[in-house]
Amino acid sequence: MKNILWVDDEIELLKPHIIYLQSKGYNLTTAKSGDEALDIIENTSFNLIFLDENMPGLSGLETLNIIKDKYQNIPVVMITKSEEESIMEEAIGSKISDYLIKPVNPSQILLSIKKNLDSTRLVDEKITRSYQQEFRNISLQLSSNLSFDEWCDVYKKIIYWELELEKSNDNSIDEIISMQKTEANSQFFRFISNNYEDWINDNDSPLLSHNLMKEKVFPHLNKNESLYLLLIDNLRYDQWKVIEDKILKKFNVISDEMYMSILPTSTQYSRNSIFSGLKPSEIADNYPDKWLNDEDEGGKNMHEEEFLLDQLRRNNLDDYKLSYTKITNIDFGRKVINRIDNLKHNHLNVIVYNFVDMLSHARTEMKVIKELADDDSAYRSLTSSWFEHSPLIDIISKIALQGSKIVITTDHGTINVNKPSKVIGDKRVNPNLRYKQGKNLNYNSSDVFEMVDPSKFYLPKQNISSKYIFAKEDLYFVYQNNYNKYVNFYKNTYQHGGISLEEMLLPIIIIEPK
């Protein structure tokens, strides 16, 4: 039962209100003065206090200040006959929870109680009920033959409800949405397996990595203004949603869409394809001195600016002035803040920010980071906290002052892996946990999407018997040597390279300053 203290020098006149609230299940205690109220509060815990503003002796505002000094967490509702703005402002400045003008009726009082005591429960119940209704709709969608746009819609709905339920204190529904996301990923894997070969061969495909610049960036180039492309490496759609509000304080959204990462969903393949405008095997053929295969030593994304310059030339845009900046640490990020003013003279400014990818890898390797980001909710929270205190938010703010548009996107996402899948291969097989490429691979075919002939999928073929395999859902590949050790080490880590909603369906947002 909720305990409520009502303080009013004319408390006898409020007897009908008190009886009404008692009939609703609330426990009411009364006091006729501020001094009496403070004595009662010392010995009894209260969930809410109704406080009259105009009382002889210790006034309502004086009583309020004492209560807030000693008992900050008790919500106080101020009740007054006066509508003077100065009194309202003083009460609000003293952190009251509500403000009512006399005469009050029982419904007003009850509404104020529910707002302050029951709102969390009522919101939780409403969110849970709403999701339960939406659960059936999403399930029906998953059972149908969805298009790419419909898959984007389903994924957005799942993330929306995941974030809404995260606000709730009701954990009973968490397992249900987790199971629905697992089912969605299972169906999405079939969708990709059935369509990917056609898409990568340009047959009625959704927007893929290699067409991203041509379709979503180049059309916004203008000789009279500066355009920024901000690529935040490894940024999932749900991570975008938790930093979105911080960005949109200063920007309006022109478009909010999704595109699909090519396979493998890894930086080497997806980001090189974005900047080159080519599929991986085309990059390897056109730039044999710049493309490195999985087993080759050296950085595999070292030529993005050159690739982009060549893509601009192929699209007859080589007279547009370009800058390219890659930020991999906080010190350089701070230096870039001071360079933004000089970039306004360029037509296209590309900024690649690598923190989120480093965060996912650090979480695998460092126990303290793993504990801080134990699940998707915590991982999102860590991303939000990083962004709020990173140089990136200052960079975006300076761009807003310039009045320039920004295209915000990423190259691939990441998924929390939990189920091991055994793979056997020779020493030259790549170490990625979500895709493997090489020869003499032995694996459970039901766990993977196979590319027996990589050339059909525009992937480099390193020898005549090379193939690629991609993990489905939340599987991760583990070799049979030291199997149990690596199963335990990589379980509940964030990996990318395979096929999942989280890795493949990516945000592309175009914004302009308010």
VENLINBEL-V427061 format. One record per backbone hydrogen bond with DSSP energy under -0.5 kcal/mol. NH is the residue of the N-H (numbers start at 1). CO is the residue of the C=O. E is the energy in kcal/mol with one decimal. If there is no record, write none. Layout:
# VENLINBEL-V427061
nh=[NH | NH]
co=[CO | CO]
e=[E | E]
This chain:
# VENLINBEL-V427061
nh=[4 | 5 | 6 | 7 | 7 | 8 | 8 | 11 | 13 | 14 | 15 | 18 | 19 | 20 | 21 | 22 | 23 | 24 | 24 | 25 | 26 | 27 | 28 | 29 | 31 | 34 | 37 | 38 | 39 | 40 | 41 | 42 | 43 | 43 | 44 | 47 | 48 | 49 | 50 | 51 | 51 | 52 | 53 | 55 | 59 | 60 | 61 | 63 | 64 | 65 | 66 | 67 | 68 | 69 | 70 | 71 | 74 | 75 | 75 | 77 | 78 | 78 | 79 | 80 | 88 | 89 | 90 | 91 | 92 | 93 | 94 | 95 | 96 | 97 | 98 | 100 | 102 | 108 | 109 | 110 | 111 | 112 | 113 | 114 | 115 | 116 | 117 | 118 | 118 | 119 | 122 | 123 | 124 | 125 | 126 | 127 | 128 | 129 | 130 | 131 | 132 | 133 | 134 | 135 | 136 | 137 | 138 | 139 | 140 | 141 | 142 | 143 | 144 | 146 | 151 | 152 | 153 | 154 | 155 | 156 | 157 | 158 | 159 | 160 | 161 | 162 | 163 | 164 | 165 | 166 | 167 | 167 | 168 | 168 | 171 | 173 | 174 | 175 | 177 | 178 | 179 | 180 | 181 | 182 | 183 | 184 | 185 | 186 | 187 | 188 | 189 | 190 | 191 | 192 | 193 | 194 | 195 | 195 | 196 | 199 | 200 | 201 | 202 | 203 | 204 | 209 | 211 | 212 | 215 | 216 | 217 | 217 | 218 | 220 | 221 | 225 | 227 | 228 | 229 | 230 | 230 | 231 | 231 | 232 | 232 | 233 | 233 | 235 | 236 | 240 | 241 | 242 | 243 | 243 | 244 | 245 | 247 | 247 | 248 | 249 | 250 | 252 | 254 | 254 | 255 | 257 | 259 | 260 | 261 | 265 | 266 | 269 | 270 | 271 | 272 | 273 | 274 | 275 | 276 | 277 | 281 | 282 | 283 | 284 | 285 | 286 | 287 | 290 | 291 | 296 | 307 | 308 | 309 | 310 | 311 | 312 | 313 | 314 | 315 | 316 | 317 | 320 | 323 | 325 | 327 | 327 | 328 | 333 | 334 | 335 | 336 | 337 | 338 | 338 | 339 | 339 | 340 | 340 | 342 | 343 | 343 | 344 | 344 | 345 | 346 | 347 | 348 | 349 | 350 | 350 | 351 | 351 | 352 | 353 | 353 | 354 | 354 | 358 | 359 | 360 | 361 | 362 | 363 | 364 | 365 | 366 | 367 | 370 | 371 | 372 | 373 | 374 | 379 | 380 | 381 | 382 | 383 | 384 | 385 | 386 | 387 | 388 | 389 | 389 | 390 | 393 | 393 | 394 | 395 | 396 | 397 | 398 | 399 | 400 | 401 | 402 | 403 | 403 | 404 | 405 | 406 | 407 | 408 | 408 | 409 | 410 | 413 | 415 | 417 | 417 | 418 | 419 | 420 | 421 | 423 | 424 | 426 | 429 | 430 | 436 | 438 | 442 | 444 | 445 | 447 | 448 | 449 | 450 | 451 | 454 | 456 | 457 | 458 | 459 | 462 | 466 | 467 | 468 | 469 | 470 | 471 | 472 | 473 | 475 | 476 | 477 | 478 | 480 | 483 | 486 | 487 | 488 | 489 | 490 | 491 | 492 | 493 | 493 | 495 | 495 | 499 | 500 | 504 | 505 | 506 | 506 | 508 | 509 | 510 | 511 | 511 | 512 | 514]
co=[27 | 48 | 29 | 5 | 50 | 6 | 31 | 8 | 10 | 11 | 12 | 14 | 15 | 16 | 17 | 18 | 19 | 20 | 21 | 22 | 21 | 2 | 26 | 4 | 6 | 58 | 33 | 34 | 35 | 36 | 37 | 38 | 39 | 40 | 40 | 3 | 3 | 75 | 5 | 49 | 77 | 7 | 79 | 53 | 57 | 53 | 53 | 59 | 60 | 61 | 62 | 63 | 64 | 65 | 66 | 67 | 71 | 47 | 73 | 49 | 76 | 98 | 51 | 100 | 84 | 85 | 86 | 87 | 88 | 89 | 90 | 92 | 91 | 76 | 76 | 78 | 80 | 105 | 105 | 106 | 107 | 108 | 109 | 110 | 111 | 112 | 113 | 113 | 114 | 114 | 118 | 119 | 120 | 121 | 122 | 123 | 124 | 125 | 126 | 127 | 128 | 129 | 130 | 131 | 132 | 133 | 134 | 135 | 136 | 137 | 138 | 139 | 141 | 144 | 147 | 148 | 149 | 150 | 151 | 152 | 153 | 154 | 155 | 156 | 157 | 158 | 159 | 160 | 161 | 162 | 163 | 164 | 164 | 165 | 169 | 170 | 171 | 171 | 173 | 174 | 175 | 176 | 177 | 178 | 179 | 180 | 181 | 182 | 183 | 184 | 185 | 186 | 187 | 188 | 189 | 190 | 191 | 192 | 192 | 195 | 196 | 197 | 199 | 198 | 202 | 260 | 208 | 209 | 211 | 212 | 212 | 213 | 213 | 217 | 218 | 222 | 347 | 405 | 349 | 228 | 407 | 229 | 351 | 230 | 409 | 231 | 353 | 232 | 234 | 236 | 237 | 238 | 239 | 240 | 240 | 241 | 243 | 244 | 244 | 245 | 247 | 512 | 252 | 510 | 510 | 508 | 506 | 207 | 504 | 497 | 264 | 266 | 266 | 267 | 267 | 269 | 270 | 271 | 272 | 273 | 458 | 279 | 279 | 280 | 281 | 282 | 283 | 287 | 287 | 293 | 303 | 304 | 305 | 306 | 307 | 308 | 309 | 310 | 311 | 313 | 312 | 317 | 348 | 350 | 325 | 352 | 326 | 329 | 330 | 331 | 332 | 333 | 334 | 335 | 335 | 336 | 336 | 337 | 339 | 339 | 340 | 340 | 341 | 342 | 343 | 321 | 321 | 227 | 323 | 348 | 229 | 349 | 325 | 231 | 351 | 327 | 352 | 354 | 355 | 356 | 357 | 358 | 359 | 360 | 361 | 362 | 365 | 366 | 367 | 368 | 369 | 371 | 375 | 376 | 377 | 378 | 379 | 380 | 381 | 382 | 383 | 384 | 385 | 386 | 387 | 387 | 390 | 390 | 391 | 392 | 393 | 394 | 395 | 396 | 397 | 398 | 399 | 400 | 399 | 226 | 511 | 228 | 406 | 509 | 230 | 507 | 503 | 495 | 415 | 493 | 474 | 474 | 418 | 476 | 478 | 442 | 439 | 426 | 437 | 469 | 467 | 424 | 422 | 443 | 444 | 445 | 470 | 448 | 468 | 452 | 453 | 454 | 455 | 454 | 460 | 463 | 438 | 451 | 436 | 449 | 434 | 447 | 499 | 472 | 419 | 433 | 421 | 423 | 480 | 482 | 483 | 484 | 485 | 486 | 487 | 417 | 417 | 490 | 415 | 493 | 471 | 498 | 500 | 501 | 259 | 504 | 257 | 408 | 255 | 406 | 509 | 252 | 250]
e=[-2.9 | -2.3 | -2.8 | -0.5 | -3.2 | -0.6 | -2.5 | -1.1 | -1.2 | -1.4 | -1.3 | -2.1 | -2.6 | -2.1 | -2.3 | -2.4 | -1.9 | -0.8 | -0.6 | -1.5 | -1.9 | -2.7 | -0.7 | -2.7 | -2.1 | -0.6 | -2.1 | -2.3 | -1.9 | -2.2 | -2.6 | -1.4 | -0.6 | -1.2 | -1.3 | -2.8 | -1.1 | -1.9 | -3.1 | -0.5 | -2.9 | -2.3 | -3.0 | -0.9 | -0.6 | -2.0 | -0.6 | -2.7 | -2.5 | -2.2 | -1.8 | -2.6 | -2.7 | -1.6 | -2.0 | -3.9 | -1.6 | -0.6 | -0.6 | -3.2 | -0.6 | -2.1 | -3.0 | -2.1 | -1.9 | -2.9 | -2.1 | -2.4 | -2.9 | -2.6 | -1.0 | -1.8 | -1.0 | -3.1 | -1.0 | -2.9 | -2.9 | -0.5 | -1.9 | -2.6 | -2.5 | -2.2 | -2.2 | -2.5 | -2.5 | -1.9 | -3.3 | -0.7 | -0.8 | -0.8 | -3.1 | -3.1 | -2.7 | -2.7 | -2.4 | -3.0 | -2.5 | -2.7 | -2.8 | -2.6 | -2.4 | -1.8 | -2.4 | -3.2 | -0.9 | -1.1 | -2.9 | -2.5 | -2.1 | -2.1 | -2.5 | -1.2 | -1.7 | -1.3 | -2.2 | -2.3 | -2.0 | -2.5 | -2.7 | -2.5 | -2.1 | -2.4 | -2.5 | -2.6 | -2.5 | -2.2 | -2.5 | -2.4 | -2.8 | -1.2 | -0.9 | -0.9 | -0.6 | -0.6 | -0.9 | -0.5 | -1.1 | -0.5 | -1.9 | -2.1 | -2.2 | -2.2 | -2.3 | -1.9 | -2.3 | -2.5 | -2.4 | -1.9 | -2.2 | -2.6 | -2.1 | -1.3 | -2.1 | -2.6 | -2.6 | -2.2 | -1.1 | -0.5 | -2.8 | -2.2 | -2.8 | -0.9 | -2.3 | -2.5 | -0.9 | -0.8 | -1.8 | -1.5 | -2.4 | -2.7 | -0.6 | -1.6 | -3.0 | -1.9 | -1.8 | -1.6 | -2.2 | -2.0 | -2.8 | -0.6 | -3.1 | -0.7 | -2.7 | -0.7 | -2.4 | -0.8 | -2.4 | -1.0 | -0.8 | -2.2 | -2.0 | -1.2 | -0.9 | -0.9 | -1.5 | -0.5 | -1.2 | -0.8 | -2.7 | -0.5 | -1.6 | -3.4 | -0.5 | -3.4 | -1.6 | -2.0 | -2.1 | -3.0 | -2.1 | -0.7 | -2.1 | -0.6 | -2.9 | -1.3 | -1.0 | -1.7 | -1.9 | -2.2 | -2.1 | -2.1 | -2.4 | -0.8 | -2.1 | -2.4 | -2.1 | -2.6 | -2.8 | -1.8 | -2.2 | -1.6 | -2.5 | -2.4 | -2.4 | -2.2 | -2.0 | -2.5 | -2.0 | -2.4 | -1.4 | -2.0 | -3.4 | -1.9 | -2.1 | -2.7 | -0.5 | -3.4 | -0.6 | -1.9 | -2.0 | -1.5 | -2.1 | -1.3 | -0.8 | -0.5 | -0.5 | -1.3 | -0.9 | -0.7 | -0.9 | -0.9 | -1.0 | -0.6 | -0.7 | -0.8 | -2.1 | -1.3 | -2.2 | -2.8 | -2.9 | -0.5 | -3.1 | -0.5 | -3.1 | -2.6 | -0.6 | -2.6 | -0.5 | -1.6 | -2.5 | -2.1 | -1.9 | -2.9 | -2.2 | -1.0 | -1.8 | -3.3 | -0.5 | -2.1 | -2.2 | -1.6 | -2.0 | -0.6 | -2.6 | -2.5 | -2.1 | -2.5 | -2.0 | -2.7 | -2.5 | -2.6 | -2.6 | -2.3 | -1.2 | -0.8 | -1.3 | -0.5 | -0.7 | -0.7 | -2.4 | -2.5 | -1.7 | -2.1 | -1.9 | -1.9 | -1.6 | -1.2 | -0.9 | -0.8 | -1.6 | -0.7 | -2.4 | -3.0 | -0.6 | -3.5 | -2.4 | -0.5 | -1.7 | -2.8 | -0.7 | -2.8 | -2.4 | -1.9 | -0.5 | -2.5 | -2.1 | -2.7 | -0.7 | -1.5 | -1.1 | -2.1 | -2.0 | -2.7 | -0.6 | -0.8 | -2.1 | -1.0 | -1.9 | -0.6 | -3.0 | -0.6 | -1.6 | -1.8 | -1.3 | -2.0 | -0.7 | -2.0 | -2.1 | -1.8 | -2.5 | -1.6 | -2.9 | -1.6 | -0.6 | -2.3 | -2.0 | -2.9 | -2.2 | -0.7 | -1.4 | -2.1 | -2.4 | -2.0 | -1.8 | -2.2 | -1.2 | -2.8 | -0.7 | -1.1 | -2.5 | -0.6 | -2.5 | -0.6 | -2.1 | -2.1 | -2.7 | -0.8 | -2.2 | -2.9 | -2.5 | -2.7 | -0.5 | -2.4 | -2.1]
